[in-house]
Amino acid sequence: MPQFVIERDMPGVGKLGPAELKAASQGSCNVLRTLGPEIQWVHSYVTDDKIYCVYRAPSADIIRQHAETAGFPANSVAEVRATIDPTTAE
């Protein structure tokens, strides 16, 4: 299944505490359950003012639908074309 990276502009998000991040995660998971098993949240990176999320989904459209329903921005949705790491150089 295709994998996507979603960039969410969320000023101040890095200052959220564990309870607030848990609540946001629960909201996201609730929407994922309604959308069905074809969209999967892999993980997210929280920085000072953005969240970068990795999802598996059949299309960018369902990712945008998830964001809209959950009330999260999806400023950029990009399909991952390849994954590289230090072993790629060998």
N, C-alpha and C positions, 0 to 999 in steps of 0.2 A: 504494500500500500504506500502511496506517496507520503513523504514527510514534509512538513512545512515549519518555517520559523516565523513567528508572529511578533512584531514589535508594537508594544503598547506604550504610548506616551502617557505617563501618570505622575505628574509633578508631586514630589514628596513621598512617593510610595515606599522608598527605602526607610522611612521613619516609622512605618507601621509596625506595631507590635505583633507578637505571636497570635494573640486572640483575633486581631483584625485580619491577619493573613489566613488564619484558619477559616474565618467566616467567608472570606473571598473565595477560598478553595472549595468550601462546601457549596457555595452558590454556583460555581463553575461546574462542579460534579453533578449537581441537581439538573442543570441544563443538559449536560452530556447524557445523563440517563434518559431524558425525554427524546433526545435526538437519535438514540440507538447506538449499537455497537460499532457502527462504521466510522465513528470519530473517536479518537483516543488522545488523551492528554498524556504526554510522556513526562515532561518536567518543565520548570520555568526558572529563570534567573532574575532575581530582583536586584536592581541597581538603585541609585539615588532617585532618579526620575523616570525610570522606564522598567518594564517587565518584558523579557524576551522569553517566549514560550515555544516549545517544540511539541507539535501535534502530528498524528498520523490521521489521514483522512483521504477520501477519494477525490476531493476537489477543494479549492480555496473557497468556493461558495458556501459550503457547509461550515467552514471555520468562521466566515463572516456572519453567518446566521447564528452560530453559537455566541459570538461576541455581542451581537445586537441583543439577543435574548437575555444574556447574562448581564448586560449593561456595562461591558468592558469595551474600551477602544480597541480597534485593530488598525493601527495607522499604516502598517505594512504587513502583507502576507506574501511570503516568498517560498516557492517550492525548493527543497534541497535537491540539488543535482548530483552531488557527490559528497562524501565525507572523507576528510584527510586528517592525518595526524603525523607525528614524527616518524612512524614506521613507513609512511608513504615515501619518504626520502631514501629508504634502503633499496 
